Amino acid sequence: MAPFAHDFPFDPAYGLTLDELLDVPAPPPPEDFEAFWRARYAEARAVDTAPEVGPVEEERDGVRLHGVTFTSVGGVRLGGRLALPVDGPAEHGFVIAHGYGGRQAAGADVPLPLPRSAAILPCVRGMGDRGLVPGIPDDAAGHVLHGIGSRDTYVIGDCVADLWCAASALQELLPRLSGPRRLGCLGESLGGGLGALALPWDERLGAAQLTVPTFGNHPLRLTLPCAGSGESVRAHHRAHPEAAEVLRYFDAATAAAAVEVPVLVAAALFDPSVPPPGQFAVYNALRGPRELLVLRAGHFAYRGIVADTAELVARRTRFFEARLGG
């Protein structure tokens, strides 16, 4: 039974208990899954990101927020925000990915998880106020289908590369943060799925926190109605069943099985936009050090959400203090 009253024509809890969610598996990878992603990563690392920092746009929570632009794969120039500590040099660095609402401001991603930190908050191609690209839809339903006819043209792969290029831009701007395992990665919803896909191949990322991550267990997701971008994918798949083969390369749970660094996952029991079985599939697949925070709901307003959000923020801080604090 769904834990909240709602008007959705389906059950956003999908009739599953926590124990059942903790048994949701990850699909097996295609034979060349690792080779595909390592080639994409090599392409992204070869990009001269040429970052440019703008003037201060806002100062709060111990950081100054600047506009920033950088180049990603395909020569696409993207923008976002750069957070720099007000006092002293940055001792920690983060790449922070946004959800399908895009990013019109730094929002709740600031304050950063650790003091004396810097972060790059990129807008991935097609999204947000600083990632708009001609020809790429800026709405979730259209964006998630862009280029889905081939694994080589699917926009989700390019968005993962955008995160890698953002990491390159941050380390170029702050060489103190260069080196393996020097950066943390955060992502929510779309950003959580992109983060899971990015993590296994990038040695610069030392720990990650993923909130209600999407793209987990696509074969199962294709059977589950939802109110998010997955419904657009489901409709496309009904008309183009061959899309399932492309989606195998962009499964966040499949990628999670290759992640070795510590990951904190916040997964919801009830979520109309990102079905919880897919979220838990990402957590369940992790083979490295992992932590789970069970949320009552995701993508849904409910009584108690403020307290639950505060708990997530505190848990995130403790996690990164333990993993990156030294």
Secondary structure, 3 states (H helix, E strand, C coil): CCCCCCCCCCCCCCCCCHHHHCCCCCCCCCCCHHHHHHHHHHHHHCCCCCCEEEEEEEEECCEEEEEEEEECHHHCEEEEEEEEECCCCCCEEEEEECCCCCCCCCHHHCCCCCCCEEEEEECCCCCCCCCCCCCCCCCHHHHCCCCCCCCCCCHHHHHHHHHHHHHHHHHHHCHHHCCCCCEEEEEECHHHHHHHHHHHHCCCEEEEEEECCCCCCHHHHCCCCCCCHHHHHHHHHHHCCCHHHHHHHHCHHHHHCCCCCCEEEEEECCCCCCCHHHHHHHHHHCCCCEEEEEECCCCCCCCCHHHHHHHHHHHHHHHHHHHHCC
